[in-house]
Amino acid sequence: MELFQLRAGEEFIRLGQVLKAAGFVENGGEAKEVIREGMVSVNGEIETRRGRKLYKGDIASYDGREVQVTV
């Protein structure tokens, strides 16, 4: 599992952004597509909203890889 650390003062990151930052996808368009197609889960549940807010402790999964949001 990879870790993504929020920047100082941030409370959340959007799902599409964390997929890009973790290197799971190349760009926002690809993030939008894989999320819309139901290929991404958050905390074990399929998520189809690219703008879903992820907070400390949330885990996003895509293509057998996971990233957890930390502070």
Secondary structure, 3 states (H helix, E strand, C coil): CEEEECCCCCCCEEHHHHHHHCCCCCCHHHHHHHHHCCCEEECCEECCCCCCEECCCCEEEECCEEEEEEC
